[in-house]
């Protein structure tokens, strides 16, 4: 039974479910395809790195970028279901006719409409500065691998919901939810460099080649290939661009983000917009700052002057802060346990709101601490000492609960407890030694 379920989840990533496997009358019956896919996501991440190691004869993995991407992914799923709630409300108030949930026609119509809705949302997320402020988090990685797919914005759902609401006139929330899940998880596997041109499929589907162009910051890549599943939308609406072998792709933002701080990665563009908005000399300029393209300035075209885009400098230099092998191991181990803890706690349905809030606050603080360490901030040791003390207190007072949520495994609990207390001892020694120097 579990093998069948795993195979079904694997097929769902490629949108290969039969229509009959997606017939759900009520929202409560719809599986959380996205959550179910995470084990496969992590398997793909490991397999990708092995293939890259064989291909390049060197390690392509960067721990700081991986942690930064996964941190953004964790933050992005904290407030869930906003899109679904608004969709259900519109369906209950404005639905005209509901297509039968158990029909192949409904499957096809929902697939096409939701993918079209994604195209226009995604295009708006690049062409409207206020929407780009959320979406830029996804583009902030200078790597292009499976972990990049998980680098998402916590604010994006508040800019995407409106593009799907018209479909509530004919499509029930359960069918919308199925295809919203499948459309999202399909886009995981296209974030890789290990898959080359796919021949005939390049004409119809969004592929790794097409999406590499979308993530490139080379001038010819900007504002191209917005597709979710079907690349035909880009071909129809004039935003399609082939990948070219003439120049090496550089990934990330036109003006790269130079920090591993996961909170800053979520909000920095809002701060930039706010500052420009305050300095603007007129309300028409303020309107342009909010609702025209990210590259727009007064007197330029709506999406900015493409000739002003900075060329890629070769060899490509990626942002990096060398914290040493041991500190990388330290951060990697602590992040791994934080990830396990979060994945388990997020699946506990009966947790009280108070404990959910505490868990979210603790997780955000953990990710902030890891970012400060990877940035080599001067106050990183202070932040980390506070985090370790809080972790040690939590272990002492919540030992039974933690052992239960950590898959009921005493080995994982002992390993985590040992890591926390050893870290506490090491950080205490570090501070004592600093005090003694004074």
C-alpha positions in Angstrom: 0.0 0.0 0.0 2.7 2.5 0.9 4.7 1.6 -2.2 1.6 2.5 -4.3 1.2 5.7 -2.4 4.8 6.6 -3.0 4.5 5.9 -6.7 1.3 8.0 -6.9 3.2 10.9 -5.2 6.1 10.5 -7.7 3.6 10.6 -10.6 1.9 13.7 -9.1 5.2 15.6 -9.3 5.1 15.2 -13.1 1.3 15.8 -13.3 0.9 12.2 -14.4 -2.2 11.4 -12.3 -5.2 9.9 -14.2 -8.3 12.1 -14.0 -10.0 9.4 -12.0 -7.3 9.7 -9.3 -8.2 13.4 -8.8 -12.0 13.1 -8.3 -12.8 14.6 -4.9 -16.1 16.1 -4.0 -15.1 17.9 -0.8 -12.0 19.9 0.0 -11.4 17.9 3.2 -10.9 14.8 1.0 -8.2 16.3 -1.1 -4.7 14.9 -0.2 -2.0 17.4 0.6 0.0 16.5 -2.5 2.6 19.2 -1.7 3.4 17.8 1.8 3.4 14.3 0.6 6.0 15.2 -2.1 8.6 16.5 0.3 10.2 13.2 0.9 10.6 12.8 -2.8 11.9 16.4 -3.1 14.7 15.7 -0.7 15.5 12.4 -2.4 15.8 14.3 -5.7 18.0 16.9 -4.1 20.5 14.2 -3.0 20.4 12.4 -6.4 21.0 15.7 -8.2 24.1 16.4 -6.2 25.5 12.9 -6.8 24.9 13.3 -10.6 26.6 16.8 -10.5 29.5 15.3 -8.6 29.9 12.6 -11.3 29.5 15.1 -14.2 31.7 17.9 -12.9 34.2 15.8 -10.8 33.8 18.3 -8.0 31.3 19.1 -5.3 28.7 21.7 -6.6 26.8 21.8 -3.3 26.9 25.0 -1.3 25.6 24.6 2.3 24.9 28.3 2.8 22.8 28.6 -0.3 21.0 25.4 0.4 20.1 26.4 4.0 19.0 29.8 2.7 16.7 28.2 0.1 15.2 25.7 2.6 14.8 28.5 5.2 12.8 30.5 2.7 10.7 27.4 2.0 10.0 26.9 5.7 9.0 30.5 6.2 6.8 30.5 3.1 4.5 27.8 4.4 3.8 29.2 7.8 0.7 31.0 6.8 -1.2 28.5 4.7 -4.6 28.3 2.9 -5.2 32.0 2.3 -5.7 31.4 -1.4 -8.1 28.5 -0.7 -10.1 30.5 1.8 -10.7 33.4 -0.6 -11.5 30.9 -3.4 -14.1 29.1 -1.3 -15.7 32.4 -0.3 -16.1 33.5 -4.0 -17.4 30.0 -5.0 -20.1 30.2 -2.3 -21.2 33.7 -3.3 -20.7 33.9 -7.1 -20.7 30.4 -8.5 -22.8 30.2 -11.7 -22.5 26.6 -12.7 -20.3 23.9 -11.2 -18.6 21.4 -13.5 -19.0 17.9 -12.3 -16.0 16.9 -10.1 -15.8 13.4 -11.5 -15.5 14.3 -15.2 -12.6 14.1 -17.6 -13.8 17.4 -19.1 -13.6 19.1 -15.7 -10.1 17.7 -15.2 -9.0 19.2 -18.6 -10.7 22.6 -18.1 -9.4 22.9 -14.5 -5.9 22.0 -15.6 -5.9 24.6 -18.4 -7.5 27.4 -16.5 -5.4 27.1 -13.4 -2.2 26.9 -15.4 -3.3 30.0 -17.4 -4.1 31.7 -14.1 -0.6 30.8 -12.9 0.9 32.3 -16.1 -0.7 35.7 -15.5 0.0 35.7 -11.8 3.7 34.9 -12.5 3.9 37.5 -15.3 2.4 40.1 -12.9 4.9 39.1 -10.2 7.7 40.2 -12.6 6.0 43.2 -14.2 4.4 44.9 -11.1 7.0 46.1 -8.6 4.8 45.6 -5.6 4.2 41.9 -6.6 7.9 41.5 -7.5 8.8 42.5 -3.9 7.3 39.1 -2.9 8.4 37.0 -5.8 12.0 38.2 -5.8 12.8 35.8 -2.9 12.4 32.9 -5.2 14.9 34.4 -7.6 17.5 35.5 -5.1 19.6 32.3 -5.2 22.7 32.4 -7.5 22.4 28.6 -7.8 20.0 26.7 -9.9 19.1 23.4 -8.4 16.3 21.5 -6.8 16.7 23.5 -3.5 16.0 26.7 -5.5 12.5 25.4 -6.2 11.8 25.5 -2.4 13.0 29.1 -2.0 9.6 30.8 -1.8 8.1 34.0 -0.4 5.8 34.1 2.6 4.0 37.1 1.0 3.5 35.6 -2.5 0.1 34.0 -1.7 -1.2 37.5 -0.9 -0.5 38.6 -4.5 -1.5 35.5 -6.4 -5.0 34.7 -5.0 -6.9 37.2 -7.2 -5.7 35.5 -10.5 -7.6 32.3 -9.6 -10.9 33.8 -8.3 -12.7 33.9 -11.7 -12.5 30.1 -12.0 -14.7 29.8 -8.9 -17.6 30.6 -11.3 -17.5 27.1 -12.6 -14.9 25.0 -10.8 -15.5 23.6 -7.3 -12.9 24.3 -4.5 -11.9 20.6 -4.3 -11.0 20.4 -7.9 -9.3 23.8 -7.8 -7.2 22.6 -4.8 -6.1 19.4 -6.6 -4.8 21.3 -9.6 -3.3 24.1 -7.5 -1.2 21.4 -5.7 -0.3 19.6 -8.9 0.6 22.8 -10.7 2.9 23.9 -7.8 4.7 20.6 -7.4 5.2 20.1 -11.1 7.5 23.1 -11.0 9.9 21.4 -8.6 11.7 19.2 -11.1 12.3 21.9 -13.7 14.7 23.7 -11.3 17.9 21.8 -12.3 20.8 21.9 -14.7 21.2 18.1 -15.0 18.3 17.8 -17.5 19.1 19.0 -21.0 16.9 19.6 -24.0 13.8 17.3 -24.0 13.1 17.5 -27.7 9.4 17.5 -28.7 8.3 18.2 -25.1 10.0 21.6 -25.3 7.3 22.7 -27.7 4.5 22.1 -25.2 5.8 21.8 -21.6 7.7 24.1 -19.3 11.0 22.2 -19.0 14.3 22.7 -17.1 15.7 24.4 -20.2 12.9 26.9 -20.5 12.9 27.6 -16.8 16.7 28.1 -16.7 16.1 31.0 -19.0 13.5 32.4 -16.7 15.9 32.3 -13.7 18.8 33.8 -15.7 19.9 37.4 -15.1 21.5 37.7 -18.5 19.7 40.6 -20.3 18.1 38.2 -22.9 16.5 36.2 -20.1 14.7 39.1 -18.2 10.9 38.8 -18.2 10.7 35.6 -20.2 9.1 32.1 -19.8 6.5 32.6 -17.1 4.8 29.2 -17.7 3.9 26.9 -14.9 3.3 23.6 -16.8 2.5 24.5 -20.4 5.0 26.7 -22.2 2.3 27.4 -24.9 1.1 30.4 -22.9 4.5 32.1 -23.4 4.4 31.3 -27.1 0.9 32.7 -27.4 1.5 35.9 -25.4 5.0 36.8 -26.7 7.1 36.1 -23.7 8.9 32.9 -24.9 12.7 32.7 -25.1 14.8 29.7 -26.1 17.9 28.8 -24.0 21.0 29.7 -26.0 24.5 28.2 -25.9 26.1 31.5 -26.8 26.6 32.7 -23.3 26.7 31.1 -19.9 23.7 31.7 -17.7 24.1 33.6 -14.5 21.4 33.1 -12.0 19.9 35.3 -9.3 18.8 38.9 -9.1 20.1 41.6 -11.5 21.4 43.2 -8.3 22.4 40.1 -6.2 21.3 39.8 -2.6 24.5 39.7 -0.5 23.3 38.1 2.7 22.2 34.7 4.0 19.7 36.3 6.4 16.3 34.5 5.6 14.1 37.3 7.1 15.9 40.0 5.1 15.6 37.9 1.9 11.8 38.1 2.4 11.4 41.8 3.1 14.4 43.7 1.6 12.6 44.7 -1.6 9.7 46.2 0.3 12.1 48.4 2.2 13.6 49.5 -1.1 10.2 50.3 -2.5 9.2 52.2 0.6 12.3 54.4 0.4 11.7 55.2 -3.2 8.1 55.9 -2.5 9.0 58.4 0.2 11.5 60.2 -2.1 9.1 60.4 -5.1 8.2 63.9 -6.2 4.6 63.2 -7.3 1.7 60.8 -6.9 2.1 59.6 -10.5 5.7 58.7 -9.8 4.6 56.9 -6.6 2.0 55.0 -8.7 4.8 54.0 -11.1 7.0 52.8 -8.2 4.3 50.5 -7.0 2.6 49.2 -10.1 5.1 49.5 -13.0 8.1 47.2 -13.5 10.9 46.7 -11.0 13.3 48.5 -13.4 11.0 51.5 -14.0 12.2 55.0 -13.4 10.5 58.3 -14.2 10.6 58.8 -18.0 11.3 55.2 -18.9 9.0 52.5 -20.5 6.6 50.7 -18.2 9.0 47.8 -17.6 12.1 49.9 -17.6 14.9 50.4 -20.1 16.2 47.0 -21.2 19.4 48.7 -22.5 20.1 49.7 -19.0 20.3 46.2 -17.7 23.8 45.4 -16.4 25.7 42.8 -18.5 26.9 39.6 -16.8 30.6 39.8 -15.9 32.6 36.6 -16.5 33.9 34.6 -14.7 30.7 34.7 -12.7 31.4 35.4 -9.0 28.8 34.2 -6.5 28.3 35.7 -3.1 30.0 33.6 -0.4 31.2 34.0 3.1 33.8 31.5 4.2 33.0 30.4 7.8 35.3 27.3 7.8 34.6 23.6 7.7 33.7 23.1 11.3 31.2 26.0 11.5 29.6 24.6 8.3 29.2 21.2 10.0 27.9 22.9 13.1 25.2 24.9 11.2 24.4 21.9 9.0 23.7 19.7 12.0 21.6 22.2 13.9 19.7 23.1 10.8 19.0 19.4 10.1 17.4 18.9 13.5 15.5 22.1 13.2 14.1 20.9 9.8 13.1 17.5 11.4 11.4 19.3 14.2 9.5 21.6 11.9 8.4 18.8 9.6 7.0 16.8 12.5 5.4 19.7 14.3 3.7 20.9 11.1 1.9 17.6 10.8 0.5 17.5 14.3 -3.1 18.5 13.9 -4.2 18.8 17.5 -1.5 21.2 18.7 -2.9 24.2 20.6 -2.5 27.6 18.9 -0.2 28.8 21.7 2.2 26.0 21.1 2.0 26.5 17.3 2.9 30.2 17.9 5.8 29.2 20.1 7.0 26.7 17.5 6.8 29.3 14.7 8.6 31.9 16.7 11.3 29.5 17.7 11.8 28.3 14.1 12.1 31.9 12.8 14.7 32.7 15.5 16.6 29.5 14.6 16.7 30.5 11.0 17.8 34.0 11.9 20.7 32.7 14.0 21.9 30.4 11.2 21.8 33.3 8.8 23.9 35.5 11.1 26.5 32.7 11.5 26.7 32.2 7.8 27.1 35.9 7.3 29.8 36.1 10.0 27.9 38.8 11.8 29.7 40.1 14.9 26.6 39.4 17.1 26.1 35.9 15.8 27.6 34.2 18.9 25.2 36.1 21.2 22.2 35.1 19.1 23.3 31.5 18.9 24.0 31.4 22.7 20.4 32.6 23.3 19.1 30.0 20.9 21.0 27.2 22.5 19.9 28.2 26.0 16.3 28.2 24.8 16.8 24.8 23.2 18.3 23.3 26.3 15.4 24.7 28.4 13.0 23.2 26.0 14.7 19.8 26.1 14.7 19.8 29.9 11.0 20.7 30.3 9.5 19.0 27.2 11.6 15.9 27.0 8.7 13.5 26.7 6.9 15.6 24.1 10.0 16.0 22.0 10.9 12.3 22.1 7.3 11.6 21.0 7.4 14.1 18.0 10.8 13.0 16.9 9.3 9.9 15.4 9.2 8.3 18.8 12.9 7.6 18.4 15.1 7.8 21.5 18.2 7.8 19.3 17.2 11.0 17.5 16.2 12.6 20.8 19.5 11.7 22.4 21.5 12.8 19.4 19.7 16.2 19.4 20.0 16.7 23.1 23.7 15.8 23.0 24.3 18.3 20.2 22.4 21.1 22.1 24.3 20.5 25.4 27.7 20.2 23.6 27.0 23.4 21.8 26.0 25.1 25.0 29.2 24.0 26.6 31.3 25.2 23.6 29.6 28.6 23.4 29.9 29.1 27.2 33.6 28.3 26.9 33.9 30.8 24.0 32.3 33.6 26.1 34.4 32.8 29.2 37.5 33.0 27.1 36.5 36.3 25.6 35.8 37.7 29.1 39.1 36.5 30.4 40.9 38.4 27.6 39.5 41.6 28.9 
